């Protein structure tokens, strides 16, 4: 690293991670020039509410601005313009309008975007919409307000399930189509997915699993029906596409950084790797777009689409951008996420997809209120709770210590571990919100089966 | 004013929903929903709710005055 402290820092990506990174820089006393680039025309706003409260008649999607938790001082906001390149030799970020922003350090927080519906013509129909931005949430809410005769949700991951939940809360008919055997199988496996399916059906969702949507049909430019792989047709006025996310790394294609489908590879402190597998001194990454080796998981690279990961990752990276070398620290917090759907508070810590067994340790999965431990061999790698959130901290500590699963208690007494039923490799399913991908900074292959086990 | 709740930290104690029910609601048994930009007139209540949160999950940016 160069000896002189940085004077110019550019943050590319103006969402949660970008904002929290900027706050950390200022809080640590960085007084140099700070530029924040965002392709959306808004200052940072929070996305989780967009598929939850913002779709009710309560919180408008426009009311999700993120609070600033530190005085940012002077910031040169470049909003509504995307970054198109990173010139590491000139040390410049290149913007779509041709502007070149010189930097001493750059923080990449460009996040993810929705995986689009594969047929562009069908995707362009009025009434076909993904949900990621404030505008998406507004458009979907307006459709819901208009009282559609039916809503079609394609993909029963967390976002799709949340939208379906809101539809039922608003007493709107909704069909959910999921290509896997159950909702949420990518992130949580089939055992928990079955519980999620029960919740959906009990709430009146028309849930169709093991089925795909083959085509969206319109008339007069408006979506009106979908044909499914089992030969049936669903008539609906709104199709919400919830097929997971793609990492925004294309703009870095010529940068020489190790990046691709699974994000920008970086070290545990957020320093980006170049394609030759060496860490770069002045380029950092954080949030959904970053993949980094996690100490708790034997330094396998994780790519996490989690709110808290964006906060902590950005704080760690920003800290490391401007501190002295011996003061640098690693991002080691246990992955954590939550979802609210069908009146259920679903929370998870750790990396469930690494597990070969799941054990319900408290409550009852049948009744949809429980805590379960995911284990790999004899150590806990993750936990999930359905309306048992207050116990999660206990499980988190067990994961940090690589403890075995606790003995089931109460209603769960006598339960035995079982196969968590994660989808077979190669089977299509909604991608998990944690992707585990080996130990190479330059390889971009997702791996779900733990090392040393039968890879099938 | 703006606020955000770290829902990975939130344990559903619901103190906030008692102290500032116009800004925080419990959905089902323990899931928290909230208005990230409540009316500025609710600021005192929201600040009180943030202070009372047993796990300190609520962050607030006060309204500009």
Interface residues (C-beta under 8 A of the other chain):
Chain A: X46 X48 X49 X52 X53 X58 X59 X63 X64 X65 X66 X67 X68 X69 X306 X307 X308 X311 X336 X337 X338 X340 X342 X343 X344 X345 X347 X369 X387 X389 X390 X392 X393
Chain B: X1 X2 X3 X4 X6 X7 X8 X10 X11 X12 X25 X27 X28 X29 X30 X31 X32 X33 X34 X35 X36 X37 X59 X60 X61
